[in-house]
């Protein structure tokens, strides 16, 4: 009764206006932008095992059978496995092959003109293996592609892979991080005396669109000796593709180990560091080494003896929205020790790079960049050995917030991002060497 009396006395705004009474104004509540932004935080569920997916040290994702659902390719030792999406959290293994040598890297993408994703495998040999996808989720017999001659030696061996259209013709090209065969000290400008050397290289194979390639350019990155207590084992040359200088042509970022001195002879002790190189492209498959950005996050200098640290894992994306891709490298060690994440962002006013370091736990196994929080800004995800998964939410300007940890203490060997449950957000696929897991994104997009 009291409520009805009050309602009649107060009346609606239009009724009070007709009666000549003061009109009550509604209070408009405007949410604070800061409060809304603070809601965009990482939200991943606990790891769940993916049934039917063999584990390993390498994981890639693609659509092998063209059903618009993510399929998973894994590799462990010399074994290659293709697992096709069956139902949420369940996969069917459709293909297994044992190659002649341990698999160093795998890339997945459309090599030929059909609708099925294909698989490229590097085994540290002078030939690559290309498996073309099929409608049944299997892949065909391997097609062999031979690497070209190295600049200062007879052969080069494929170690790491990146697929992308570097020529702009709509056909997928292949960038290979490679190591040359051994040669004596005939590298110009170094002055080594009777020492066995190998070079780290980045080689472009230009796709013809039919599953075959023609040779593009090979860029020399670094030189290292192979008989030394400081030489890295196993050797890697990670590569990534992006438009780093903003000219509309695809560039390559490559990481490699380079030595600059020997001490204590005999035995030989190697002094060297890990470099991240920018190779600028001409849009036709040729590249040149434009800059060495940093060595373990420090300004490159031969006064730093960084051979005890480790080769970084790389990602290339536009972190600050200036139309130029930026570079992320996660190191298992850095200057003065400790794991470190180094982000090299282009300055829109100068075009130069500004590098910032971030600390995280564990040893990095993989790094990826995507919008995992749903705020339209790119975030960084690092899978680690012993530290779980760490997510650095992005601010949209090339800076990042403190890392948030998921599955703390877990140890992972590989990671890749994909929308596994097809709800529009980005989930994680993780390997720990024994099993494969998914970590579903729990953002309320």
C-alpha positions in Angstrom: 0.0 0.0 0.0 2.8 2.4 0.9 4.6 1.7 -2.4 1.5 2.5 -4.4 1.0 5.7 -2.5 4.5 6.8 -3.1 4.2 5.9 -6.7 1.1 8.1 -7.2 2.7 11.0 -5.3 6.0 10.8 -7.2 4.4 10.0 -10.6 6.3 9.6 -13.8 8.4 12.4 -15.3 6.0 13.0 -18.1 3.0 13.1 -15.6 4.7 15.5 -13.3 5.6 17.7 -16.2 2.0 17.9 -17.3 1.0 18.9 -13.7 3.6 21.7 -13.7 5.6 20.0 -11.0 9.4 19.9 -11.1 10.7 17.0 -13.1 13.0 14.5 -11.3 16.1 13.9 -13.3 17.5 10.4 -13.5 21.1 9.9 -12.4 23.2 8.5 -15.2 25.9 6.1 -14.0 28.9 6.2 -16.3 31.4 3.3 -15.7 35.0 4.3 -15.3 37.1 3.2 -18.2 39.9 2.2 -15.9 37.5 -0.3 -14.1 36.5 -1.9 -17.4 40.1 -2.2 -18.6 41.0 -3.9 -15.4 38.6 -6.6 -16.2 40.6 -7.7 -19.2 42.8 -10.2 -17.4 44.1 -13.6 -18.5 41.7 -16.4 -17.6 42.8 -19.9 -18.6 41.3 -23.1 -17.2 43.6 -25.8 -15.7 45.3 -28.1 -18.3 43.2 -31.0 -19.6 44.7 -33.9 -21.5 44.0 -34.0 -25.2 43.1 -37.6 -26.0 44.5 -39.1 -29.2 47.4 -36.5 -29.5 50.9 -37.9 -29.0 53.2 -35.7 -27.1 56.7 -34.6 -28.1 59.0 -31.6 -28.3 57.3 -29.9 -31.3 53.6 -29.0 -31.8 52.0 -27.2 -34.7 48.3 -26.7 -35.7 46.5 -26.5 -39.0 43.5 -27.8 -40.9 44.9 -30.9 -42.6 41.5 -32.2 -43.9 39.8 -28.9 -44.6 36.9 -29.3 -42.2 37.5 -25.9 -40.5 38.5 -27.5 -37.3 42.0 -27.4 -35.8 44.2 -30.5 -36.3 47.4 -31.0 -34.4 50.9 -32.1 -35.7 53.5 -33.2 -33.2 57.0 -34.6 -33.4 59.2 -36.4 -31.0 62.6 -37.8 -32.0 62.2 -39.0 -35.5 58.5 -39.6 -35.2 55.9 -37.4 -36.9 52.2 -37.6 -36.0 49.1 -36.0 -37.4 46.0 -36.0 -35.2 42.6 -34.8 -36.6 39.9 -33.1 -34.5 37.2 -35.5 -33.7 35.2 -33.9 -30.8 36.0 -31.4 -28.1 39.2 -32.6 -26.4 39.4 -35.8 -28.5 41.5 -36.4 -31.5 42.0 -39.3 -33.9 45.6 -40.0 -35.0 45.5 -40.3 -38.8 49.2 -40.4 -39.7 52.5 -41.6 -38.2 55.9 -41.7 -39.9 59.4 -42.5 -38.6 61.9 -40.4 -40.5 65.5 -41.3 -41.0 66.8 -38.6 -38.5 65.6 -36.7 -35.5 63.1 -34.0 -36.4 64.4 -30.5 -35.7 61.4 -28.4 -36.7 58.0 -28.6 -38.3 55.9 -26.0 -40.3 52.3 -26.3 -41.3 50.6 -24.3 -44.1 49.2 -24.5 -47.7 52.1 -25.4 -49.9 50.1 -26.3 -53.0 46.9 -25.0 -54.5 44.4 -27.4 -52.9 42.4 -26.7 -49.7 44.4 -28.9 -47.4 47.2 -27.8 -45.1 50.6 -29.4 -45.7 53.5 -30.3 -43.4 57.1 -29.4 -43.9 59.8 -31.2 -41.8 63.4 -30.4 -41.2 65.7 -33.1 -39.8 69.1 -31.4 -39.8 69.9 -32.9 -43.2 70.4 -31.3 -46.6 66.9 -32.2 -47.7 63.5 -31.2 -46.4 60.5 -33.5 -46.3 57.1 -32.1 -47.5 53.9 -34.0 -46.8 50.9 -32.8 -48.7 47.5 -32.9 -46.9 44.5 -34.9 -48.0 40.8 -34.9 -47.4 40.9 -38.0 -45.1 43.3 -36.2 -42.6 46.3 -38.2 -43.7 49.2 -36.8 -45.6 50.9 -38.1 -48.7 54.4 -39.6 -49.2 57.2 -37.2 -48.5 58.4 -34.9 -51.3 62.2 -34.2 -51.0 63.5 -30.7 -51.4 67.3 -30.2 -51.4 68.8 -27.2 -49.8 71.1 -25.1 -52.0 74.9 -24.9 -51.6 76.1 -22.8 -48.6 78.1 -19.6 -49.3 81.5 -20.8 -47.9 81.0 -24.6 -47.9 79.5 -27.4 -50.0 76.2 -28.0 -48.1 73.7 -26.6 -45.6 71.5 -28.5 -43.2 67.9 -27.5 -42.4 67.2 -26.8 -38.7 64.3 -24.4 -38.3 61.4 -23.4 -40.5 58.9 -20.5 -41.1 56.2 -20.5 -43.7 54.9 -17.2 -45.3 54.4 -15.4 -48.5 57.6 -13.3 -48.8 57.2 -12.6 -52.5 53.7 -11.3 -52.4 52.4 -13.6 -55.2 49.9 -15.4 -53.0 52.0 -18.6 -52.9 53.6 -19.9 -49.7 57.3 -19.6 -49.4 59.7 -21.2 -46.9 62.4 -19.6 -44.8 64.9 -22.1 -43.4 67.3 -21.5 -40.5 70.3 -23.7 -41.4 73.8 -24.6 -40.6 76.6 -25.0 -43.2 78.8 -28.1 -43.5 82.2 -27.8 -42.0 85.0 -25.9 -43.7 88.4 -24.6 -42.7 89.2 -21.0 -41.9 88.4 -19.4 -45.3 85.8 -17.0 -44.0 86.9 -13.5 -44.9 87.6 -11.0 -42.2 87.9 -13.4 -39.2 91.5 -14.6 -39.3 91.0 -18.1 -37.9 93.9 -20.4 -38.3 93.3 -24.0 -39.3 90.0 -24.3 -37.2 86.9 -26.2 -38.4 84.1 -23.7 -38.7 80.4 -23.7 -39.5 78.1 -20.9 -40.4 74.5 -20.2 -39.4 72.4 -19.2 -42.4 68.9 -18.1 -43.3 67.8 -19.5 -46.7 64.6 -18.6 -48.7 62.9 -21.2 -50.8 60.3 -19.5 -53.1 57.1 -21.6 -53.5 55.8 -22.3 -57.0 52.3 -23.1 -55.6 52.5 -26.8 -56.6 54.4 -28.2 -53.7 57.8 -27.4 -55.2 60.3 -24.5 -54.6 63.0 -22.6 -56.4 66.0 -21.3 -54.6 65.9 -17.7 -53.3 68.7 -16.0 -51.3 70.9 -17.4 -48.6 72.0 -14.9 -45.9 75.1 -15.5 -43.8 74.3 -14.8 -40.1 77.2 -15.9 -37.8 80.2 -18.2 -37.7 81.1 -20.7 -34.9 83.7 -23.3 -34.3 82.5 -26.9 -33.9 85.3 -28.3 -31.6 85.0 -26.2 -28.5 83.7 -26.5 -24.9 81.4 -23.6 -25.5 79.7 -24.7 -28.7 75.9 -24.9 -28.4 74.3 -28.4 -28.6 72.0 -29.0 -30.2 72.4 -26.2 -32.7 69.4 -24.2 -33.8 68.7 -21.1 -36.0 65.1 -20.0 -35.2 63.4 -17.9 -37.9 60.2 -15.8 -38.0 58.6 -13.7 -40.8 57.0 -10.3 -40.6 57.1 -6.7 -42.0 59.5 -5.2 -39.5 60.5 -2.0 -41.4 56.9 -1.2 -42.5 57.6 -1.1 -46.3 54.9 -3.6 -47.1 57.5 -6.3 -47.9 58.1 -9.3 -45.7 61.3 -9.4 -43.6 62.9 -12.2 -41.6 64.1 -12.3 -38.0 66.7 -15.0 -37.2 68.5 -15.9 -34.1 72.0 -17.6 -34.2 75.1 -18.2 -32.1 78.2 -16.5 -33.1 81.7 -16.8 -31.8 84.4 -14.2 -31.7 87.4 -15.6 -29.9 89.1 -18.8 -28.7 90.9 -19.0 -25.4 92.9 -21.7 -23.5 94.4 -23.6 -26.5 94.3 -26.5 -26.0 91.6 -27.2 -25.1 89.7 -24.7 -27.0 87.2 -22.5 -25.1 84.6 -20.6 -27.2 83.6 -17.1 -26.4 80.5 -16.0 -28.2 76.9 -14.8 -27.8 73.4 -15.2 -29.3 72.4 -12.7 -31.8 69.0 -11.7 -33.2 69.3 -10.5 -36.8 66.9 -8.5 -38.9 67.0 -9.5 -42.6 65.1 -7.0 -44.8 63.3 -8.4 -47.8 62.9 -6.9 -51.3 59.6 -8.5 -51.9 61.1 -10.9 -54.5 62.6 -13.5 -52.2 66.0 -11.8 -51.6 67.1 -10.7 -48.2 70.0 -8.8 -46.7 71.2 -8.6 -43.1 70.2 -5.1 -42.0 70.9 -5.1 -38.3 71.9 -7.2 -35.3 69.4 -6.1 -32.7 70.8 -7.5 -29.5 72.7 -10.3 -27.9 70.8 -11.8 -25.0 69.0 -8.5 -24.6 72.2 -6.5 -24.1 73.5 -4.0 -26.6 75.6 -6.1 -28.9 79.2 -5.9 -27.8 82.1 -8.4 -28.0 82.9 -7.5 -24.4 80.0 -9.7 -23.3 80.8 -13.4 -23.1 77.3 -14.9 -23.4 78.1 -18.4 -24.6 76.7 -19.9 -21.5 73.2 -18.6 -21.9 70.9 -19.9 -24.6 69.2 -19.5 -27.9 66.0 -17.6 -27.8 62.5 -18.5 -29.0 61.0 -15.8 -31.3 57.7 -14.2 -32.2 57.1 -11.3 -34.5 53.9 -9.1 -34.3 52.9 -5.4 -34.4 52.8 -4.7 -30.6 52.2 -1.0 -30.7 49.9 -0.6 -33.7 52.3 1.5 -35.8 52.2 -0.8 -38.8 55.7 -2.2 -38.2 56.1 -5.6 -36.7 58.0 -5.8 -33.5 60.2 -8.6 -32.1 59.9 -10.7 -29.0 62.6 -13.1 -27.8 62.5 -15.3 -24.7 65.9 -16.3 -23.5 66.7 -19.2 -21.1 69.4 -16.8 -19.7 70.6 -13.2 -20.2 73.2 -10.7 -19.2 74.0 -11.3 -15.5 72.0 -14.5 -15.6 68.3 -15.3 -15.1 65.5 -16.0 -17.6 64.5 -13.0 -19.6 62.0 -11.8 -22.2 63.2 -9.1 -24.5 60.8 -7.0 -26.5 62.2 -4.8 -29.3 59.5 -2.3 -30.4 59.8 0.2 -33.2 59.6 3.8 -32.2 57.1 5.5 -34.6 58.9 8.8 -34.5 62.4 7.5 -35.3 61.8 4.1 -36.9 64.5 2.7 -34.5 64.0 -0.1 -32.0 63.6 0.4 -28.3 64.3 -2.8 -26.3 62.7 -3.6 -22.9 63.4 -6.6 -20.7 60.9 -8.5 -18.6 61.6 -11.2 -16.1 59.7 -14.5 -15.7 60.0 -17.9 -14.1 61.1 -21.1 -15.6 63.1 -21.8 -18.8 61.2 -20.7 -22.0 60.1 -23.5 -24.3 57.9 -21.4 -26.6 56.6 -17.9 -27.0 53.5 -16.7 -28.8 51.7 -13.3 -29.3 47.9 -12.9 -29.6 45.0 -11.2 -27.9 44.2 -13.7 -25.2 42.4 -11.3 -22.9 39.8 -10.0 -25.4 40.6 -6.3 -25.1 41.9 -5.9 -28.7 45.5 -5.6 -27.5 48.2 -8.2 -28.1 49.5 -10.2 -25.2 52.5 -12.4 -24.8 52.3 -16.0 -23.7 55.4 -18.0 -22.6 55.4 -21.7 -21.9 58.2 -22.7 -19.6 60.0 -25.7 -18.3 59.3 -25.6 -14.6 57.4 -22.3 -14.4 54.1 -23.2 -16.0 52.5 -20.7 -18.5 53.1 -17.0 -18.1 50.9 -14.4 -19.7 52.0 -10.7 -20.0 48.9 -8.6 -20.7 49.6 -5.9 -23.3 48.9 -2.2 -23.0 48.6 -1.7 -26.8 51.7 0.6 -26.9 54.4 -2.0 -26.9 54.6 -2.2 -23.1 53.3 -5.1 -20.9 52.0 -5.7 -17.5 53.5 -8.1 -15.0 53.3 -11.8 -15.9 50.4 -13.8 -14.6 51.1 -17.5 -14.1 48.9 -20.5 -14.9 49.6 -24.1 -14.1 52.5 -23.0 -11.8 55.3 -25.4 -11.5 54.3 -27.3 -14.6 57.0 -28.1 -17.2 56.2 -27.9 -20.9 58.3 -28.7 -24.0 56.2 -26.9 -26.6 53.1 -24.7 -27.1 51.0 -23.2 -29.8 47.8 -21.1 -29.8 44.5 -22.0 -31.5 40.7 -21.7 -30.9 40.2 -25.3 -29.9 36.6 -25.0 -28.6 35.6 -22.7 -31.5 34.1 -20.1 -29.2 36.0 -17.2 -30.7 38.9 -16.9 -28.2 42.4 -18.2 -28.2 43.3 -21.4 -26.3 46.6 -23.1 -25.7 47.9 -26.5 -26.9 50.8 -27.7 -24.7 53.2 -30.7 -24.6 55.2 -31.9 -21.7 57.1 -34.7 -23.4 54.6 -37.3 -22.1 51.1 -36.0 -22.9 49.4 -33.3 -24.8 47.1 -30.8 -23.0 44.7 -28.0 -23.7 44.2 -24.9 -21.6 40.9 -23.4 -22.6 40.5 -19.6 -22.5 37.8 -18.7 -20.0 37.3 -15.1 -21.1 33.6 -14.1 -21.2 33.8 -12.5 -24.7 
